[in-house]
Amino acid sequence: MTEPLLRAVELTKIVTSGEAPLTILDGVGFAINSGDAVAVVGASGSGKTTLLGLLAGLDQPTRGDVWLDGTALSTLDEDARAALRQRLLGFVFQSFQLLPHLTALENVMLPLELAGAADAASSAKDWLGRVGLAKRTTHYPKQLSGGEQQRVAFARALLHKPAWLFLDEATSNLDDESQKQLYQAVMERLQNTTIVSIAHREELGHFHAKRVELRGKQDGAYEVHELAGLPA
């Protein structure tokens, strides 16, 4: 039997809030196979963003572990986890995380430039065109709408063809048709990429996504099942 590409094992996250500890996630576990599209859904405050951060190695669990391609993230130090993210992961944050003093093109180029790639500019222009921003390459973030900034963040995350794409409510500023167009651009180019997305609306239904449902931080309950009845 093929080993899942990612396994969350008894993930628990407890933080100190005031005088009492606050349990955000409690014993959450599931597996994700290569090429899966997975939507993380649940009520506000159920731990979705916390879970995504743990899966990406941006945060560490109080208990439990994340296994990625056979490696436990707990065995890696911070530098090794950062190197793993740079090599394998693309991440689109809800807040975009664009650098205000760089143009759209420069923001998208940055990861490849840091990696020493020679074709950073041409690759960045290609992806900005794919997300509908071919005429906005020289604009700074403050000159772009929220939806346009979101597209820049997508282009930056997709540029190095990541094995994993993590989306933190990454299309919240886009209407349904724009979401479909953006996801189609993603899937046409990244057919083997594994996608994990937080969504209040079940946007990844366009991908026939599986769903991880966080029912509430009180008991950390979850489900993994196929979504049904959503548009292709």
N, C-alpha and C positions, 0 to 999 in steps of 0.2 A: 504494500500500500504506500502511495506517495506521501511523504511528509508535508504537511501544510507549510506554506512559505512564512506565515506568521501565526504564532499562538500566544494568546493572552491567558495566563495561568493564575487564577485566584487573585486578580488585581484588586488591591485595596489601597485607598488613599484617604488618610486622616490628617486634618490640619487643625491647628489651634485657633479657635475663634472665641475671643473673650476668655471666660473662665473655664469653658468646657471644650473638649475636643469635638470636632465636627467630622463625621464620616461622609465623604463625598461618594466614594465607590467602595463596595464591600463584596469581595469574592467574585468579581466578574471574570468570566472565561469564555473563549470561543476561538475558532480557527478560521484563517483566511487563506485560500489557495491562490496560486499565481494566476493573474488575469481576472480575478473576481472584481466586481464593483459592489461595494458595501456602503449602505447609508446608515449612519448612526442617528437615531431619532429618539425623542423623549421630551418630556416637559421641561420648561425652563428651570434650571437648577438641578437637573437630574445627573449632571456630571459629564455631559457630552464633550465639552472642550477639554476637560481634565483627562478624559479617556484618550482623546486624540493626542494630547501632549505626551502621555505615557507611551502610546504605541510608537510615536516618532522619536522617543528618547529625549524629548525636550524637558521632561520631568521624570522623577523616579518615584516608584510606588512605595508606600509604607510597608506593604507585604505583597508577595507574588512577584511575577516576572513576565517579561515579554521576550519571546524567542523569535528572532528574525533570521530566516535562512539557516536554521540550526545553531545560531549563536544567541546566548542569553545576554540581553543588554546590560544586566547587572554585573557582568564580568568585564565590561568595558569602562574605561575612565572617560571623563568629559571630552577630552581631545579625540579619543577613538570614536565616541558616539557622534561627534561633530563631523569627523571624517566620513563616517558611514552615511550620515545625512547628505553630505555634499556629493557623495558618489552615487547614492541610490534614490534619494527622495526629492520630490518637488512639493513645496508647501505653499498654499495660498491662504493667507490669514484674512479674517473678516475685516481687519483694520488696514489691509493692503501692505503696510510696511515698505512704502516707497520712500526713497531718499529725496527730499524736497529740492535739493540743489542740483539734481541730475535730471536730464530730459528723459522722456519715455524711452528713447532708444538707449540711453546710457544706463538707465535702471535695468533694462532687460539684458544688456551686454555684461553687466557687472559680474555675475557668477562665472561666466566663461572667461572673462579677463583675469579674474582671480585664479582660475585654473590654468592660465597660460595658453588658452586656445587662440589660434591664429585667425579663425573665421568668425570671431565674436560679432562683429558689426553686421556681416551679411546674414548670419543666422538670426540675429535679433530683428533685423528688418523683415525677414521672412515670417517670423512668428507674429510680429505686430500686424503684418498684412493678413495673416490667417485669422486673427481675432478682430479684424475690421478697423485697424488703426494705422493704415498705411500713410495717411495724410496727417498724422498727429505725432510723428516721431520726434520732432524738435520741441514739442510742448513740455512744459514742466508740470508736475502733479497739480499745482494750484490752478493751472489753466485747463485742467481736465475735469469733466463731471465725475461723480462717484462711480457710475457705470464704466466710464472710460478708464479710470484708475484701476478698477477691478480687472479689466481686460489686460492692462499692462502687467498686473501682478500674475495673471494667468500665463501670459507670454513668458515672463521671467521664469516661472516654475516649470514650464514645459520645454524650455530651450535645450536642455541637455538630455532630453528624452528619458525621464526618470523611470526606474522600475516601479516606483511607488509614487502616487500622487495623493497628498492629503489636503482636503478642502475643508476649511472652517467657515461654514456658511458663505462660501466663496462666490455665490451668484445672487446674494440677497438684494443687490441693487439693480438686477436685470429683470425685465419682464419675461414671461414664459417663452415667447418666440425667440428672444435673444439668448435665453438659457439653452434652448434646443440647438441653435446655431453654434453656440460656443462648444457645447458637448459634442456635436458632430465633428467640429474641427479637431477636438481632442482625440476622438475615437478613430478618425481617419488616419491620423499620424501616429498615434500611440496605441495600437491595437492590442499589445500584450501588456500594457501598463495596468497594475493593480491599483484600484481607486478606492479610497476610504473618505467619505464625506459626511459632515454634519449638516443636517437639513431639517428645518421646521416643516417645510413642504417636502414631499417625497420626490425631489427633483431627479434623483438617480433612477426613477422609474423609466426614464428614457433609455437606460442601460439594462433594463430588466434586473435591477440590483437586488442583492440580498439585503437584509436589514438587521442591524443590531439595535434592539429596543431597550433603553434604560427606563425601567418603570418607576424608579424613585430611589433616592439616596438612603431611604430608611432600611431597605433590605438588599439593595444592589441587584435586584432581579433583572434578568435580561432574556431576550429571545433572539434567535437567528433563524430567519425563514425567508422564503421567496416572496417578493411583492407580486401582487396580481392585479390585473385590471387597469394597468397604467399604460400610457401611450408609448409606442416604440420609437 
